[in-house]
């Protein structure tokens, strides 16, 4: 943890602006509404549930001993409602993200319109917009010995509010395949902290996301009820970064592929592999989930609980340890 404090202190003392990135979720398909306001979850496209509420808790960089006290933590509460008769998707999410003494909280609402591409509504293209208000907070004080050996009077704690906007498009063909593109944090705002002169700033960079995937009917055990399938998907995230107004851009590009097998409406298991090309490291993840629905006599509703672990391979990030994520969803119609 002292290493992380020292790194942040160095950034402050050299008066650079650095960026606060969107959390790289493991269970992306359960956070589609966060990164793409036009998306439609598979709770609707596969299971036909029109309303979903989901809660996610993610801890990154847990170290060798799974230390949850100091790891960056992201929490999201997400809602989605599909109004089929009106071809409308409504929803929103609350988000809290904390990394040491730096944190962000935000509230978002989203709206999307579905354009049917056939008479039966099996295929549709949706276009979505998300609007939010975000508070960026720094608790770093120039007299804090965790960061500075010599007091820095101009470095003060504070909080800044900014608006946020996201745009997206999403195509789906029922439970066959899907694809989407989105641009979160279009405004790319900065939160500036300091007295007398600008000391440091946190910048929310514009992100670019793309996703594509499909479902293959598949019964691994051979005694399913016809609802078992293998889902294959790929994600890409791109963002241009620069540390200050005079620096050139650095380009971060991350891709990953995932395979997930769901058996009936009981459970699923999945694996993924990816790479952050500019940073020269790879990562892999595993996930496991359980489903409660008709098998537990839940009428017109379904409960899902998903667990995931990310492992990073390659210095220096490997030393920061794995990331863990839990997601709980309840869907109904």
C-alpha positions, -999 to +999 in steps of 0.1 A: +000+000+000+029+023+007+040+018-029+007+030-041+008+061-019+043+069-031+032+066-068+003+090-063+025+114-043+049+115-072+022+124-096+010+152-074+044+166-067+052+169-104+018+186-110+005+163-137-031+156-145-040+119-145-070+099-155-097+080-137-109+051-159-141+032-160-139-001-141-130-031-163-158-054-152-154-091-154-191-098-159-196-073-187-229-086-198-244-078-164-232-042-167-243-034-203-264-006-191-234+011-175-211+010-205-238+011-233-271+029-227-287+012-257-279-023-246-305-049-236-295-076-211-299-113-219-324-115-191-348-101-218-333-114-251-328-149-238-352-154-208-378-127-218-379-110-184-388-073-190-375-059-157-342-064-140-325-049-109-288-058-103-262-051-077-225-055-082-195-053-059-160-055-074-126-053-056-094-049-077-057-055-068-064-077-038-027-086-033-013-120-024-035-123+007-069-111-008-068-079+012-102-062+008-094-033+031-071-014+007-082-027-027-100-003-051-137-009-048-165-003-073-202-008-064-231-005-089-269-007-085-285-010-119-321-011-132-335-020-166-370-020-179-380-031-214-414-017-225-421-040-255-453-024-267-437+010-269-403-002-281-387+017-253-359+008-228-357+028-196-333+025-167-304+039-147-277+032-122-260+044-091-222+040-090-196+043-063-159+039-071-131+043-046-093+040-049-075+050-017-082+086-010-098+092-045-134+084-051-163+090-075-200+087-070-226+091-097-263+088-106-275+081-141-307+077-160-309+062-195-334+060-223-332+039-255-356+034-284-358+000-302-363+000-340-379-034-350-362-050-380-389-076-386-426-080-381-423-103-351-398-081-332-372-108-330-346-085-343-341-049-333-316-020-333-317+002-303-302+037-299-296+049-264-286+080-243-274+081-207-273+113-186-257+115-152-243+137-125-209+127-110-190+139-079-153+134-079-137+136-044-102+137-031-093+133+005-056+139+000-042+166+022-008+182+018+000+176+054-008+138+052+023+119+061+011+089+041+018+109+009+043+136+017+074+137+039+074+175+035+040+194+039+025+207+007+002+236+016-014+240-018-026+204-019-061+203-003-090+179-002-122+187-020-151+176-041-162+186-077-195+179-095-197+174-132-223+162-157-218+130-177-231+118-210-230+084-228-242+072-262-246+038-277-261+015-303-271-022-298-284-049-322-299-082-311-315-111-328-334-128-300-313-155-284-290-160-315-265-131-315-259-095-305-235-066-312-230-031-298-209+000-298-208+028-272-190+059-261-192+065-223-180+097-207-183+117-239-177+150-222-143+139-209-145+163-180-118+171-154-120+177-117-094+202-105-081+205-070-057+229-053-053+264-040-039+296-057-029+275-087-039+242-103-020+215-083-036+184-098-066+172-116-086+140-122-097+136-158-125+113-169-114+102-204-137+093-232-140+055-237-149+035-268-165+000-264-175-027-288-190-061-281-203-090-302-215-124-292-238-153-298-256-183-283-251-219-294-277-245-282-255-270-264-262-296-237-229-307-223-244-334-200-269-347-224-300-346-201-310-309-204-345-294-209-336-276-241-325-244-225-288-251-221-264-231-243-228-220-249-223-183-251-193-169-270-185-132-268-157-107-274-151-072-259-129-044-270-121-012-251-101+017-265-092+050-250-067+078-258-050+093-228-027+122-222-012+133-189-014+170-195-025+195-222+010+196-237+016+159-238+010+136-268-017+109-266-011+074-253-034+048-266-048+020-244-065-009-262-079-039-244-096-069-259-109-101-244-128-132-254-152-152-232-169-186-232-198-194-209-218-226-206-252-224-189-270-257-180-307-254-180-319-227-157-297-239-129-261-227-131-233-215-154-195-216-156-173-195-178-137-186-187-120-157-205-087-146-218-076-111-229-048-086-234-041-050-228-019-044-258-002-011-249+007-023-214+021-057-225+002-079-200-025-105-203-053-115-180-077-144-175-109-148-156-131-175-143-168-172-133-195-193-117-232-186-113-263-200-099-299-195-110-331-197-090-364-196-109-389-223-118-367-249-101-375-231-067-411-222-076-404-185-083-433-175-105-426-151-134-392-142-119-356-153-116-327-147-093-291-150-105-259-148-084-226-146-102-190-148-089-159-140-108-121-138-104-096-120-126-059-129-127-033-106-143-002-121-159+028-098-164+048-073-144+042-049-127+005-055-124+008-091-115+022-080-081-011-062-074-029-095-072-063-107-085-097-090-087-130-104-074-165-095-084-200-106-072-232-098-090-268-104-078-297-099-103-334-103-099-356-103-130-394-104-135-422-097-159 
